[in-house]
Amino acid sequence: MTTRRTLLRQLGLAAGAALLAVPALAQDFPSRAITITVPFAAGGPTDVISRLMADGMGRDLGVPVVVENVTGAGGTIAAQRVAQARPDGTTLLMHHIGHATTATLYRKLPYDVEGSFAPLGLVSDAAMTVVARPDFPATDLAGVMAAIRQQGDRLTLAHSGLGGANQLCGMLLQRAAGTALTTVVFRGSAPAITDMMAGRIDIFCDQATNTAPFIRDGRVRAYAETLPARVPGLDLPTTAEAGVPALAMSTWHGLYAPAGTPPEVQERLSAAIRAALKEERLLARFGELVTQPASAERATPAYHRRFLAEEVARWRPIITDAGQYAD
C-alpha cells in the first residue's frame, strides 16, 4: 500500500519533472530566427506593416525576424499553418480584422479563431474611408446615405473579396442605410479604384492606406473616415461627426503565436512589439501609410485577447444578417 509519504514524494517528483519539461526555449528565447506568417500577398498593407514590425522586433530580440507570405482562402491557410505550428515562439501570424470575422464567415474552420492562438498584442489601426466616383452628386455622407436609400441596387458598391476589410465596411454601410446595393467584386483595391475614377463604380469603402493618394489629388469624392477621431493628413470628418455613428470600424492588425506558447515567450514577443512601435522610422512609415500605431496598452496579450473576443461577437450578427458566408 502506498504510504502518504510515498505519495507525496511521487507527487513531488512529478512536479519536478514537469518543471524540467518546460522547454529551455522559455528561458533561452529567442535563440533562432522567427517567422511572421502573412496571409496576404507581398506589397499589400498587411505585408508592409509586417515587414516594418519584423525589422523593429528583430532589433529588440537580437535575432532575424523574417516575413513569409502564405496566401489563399481569405487568410485561413496561413492561420491554419500557425495554429498547427510548434508553440515555441518562432512561428507567428500577423492578421487584420479578418481574423475575427472568419469565425462567422466560414462555417467550418480547421482551427478555433480564439482558442487556437495566443494573442500577443495589437499593432496598428487604419481608418476606412467612404469614397465615390468623381461626379457622384452627394456633397456629404448624409447625401450618400440618402442616395443609397433612394436608389438601392441601382447603385454599385465595390469590394475585393469575402472577408476583406472593404467588404466588411460595405456590409456596415448597407446595414446603416437599411438597403442593399449591387456589389461588384474586384481582384484588389487598385482595380476597384480605377473603375470608380472612370465612373463605372459608384461607391467604395476602403482603407485610407489605399485611398489617401486619390483623395488628396481629388480623383475620387471622399466623405468620411471610420475611426473615432480624425486621421491626420486626411481632411475628412469621422462617420460619427457626419451623422452615421454605426459606420465605425478599424482595419486593425494584431500578432499571434500558436496556443500553448509559454507565457514567458508570449511576454517577450509582446515586449518586442511595444519596442518596435516606439521606433521613429516605423512611426514615420506608418504615417505615410495613414496607419496609427497601437498604444502600449493595446499592444499587450491581455488587451488583445479581450479585443479579439469583442470583435468576434460584434461582427457575428452583422455577417449573419447579411447572409454572406464562405463554405
Secondary structure as UniProt FT lines:
FT   HELIX           4..21
FT   HELIX           25..28
FT   STRAND          34..38
FT   TURN            42..43
FT   HELIX           45..61
FT   STRAND          65..69
FT   HELIX           73..75
FT   HELIX           76..83
FT   STRAND          91..96
FT   HELIX           98..105
FT   TURN            113..116
FT   STRAND          117..132
FT   TURN            134..135
FT   HELIX           141..151
FT   HELIX           152..154
FT   STRAND          156..159
FT   TURN            162..163
FT   HELIX           165..177
FT   STRAND          182..185
FT   HELIX           189..197
FT   TURN            198..199
FT   STRAND          203..207
FT   HELIX           208..216
FT   TURN            217..218
FT   STRAND          221..225
FT   TURN            232..233
FT   TURN            239..243
FT   TURN            245..246
FT   STRAND          253..258
FT   TURN            259..260
FT   HELIX           263..276
FT   TURN            277..278
FT   HELIX           280..288
FT   TURN            289..290
FT   STRAND          291..293
FT   TURN            296..298
FT   HELIX           301..322
//
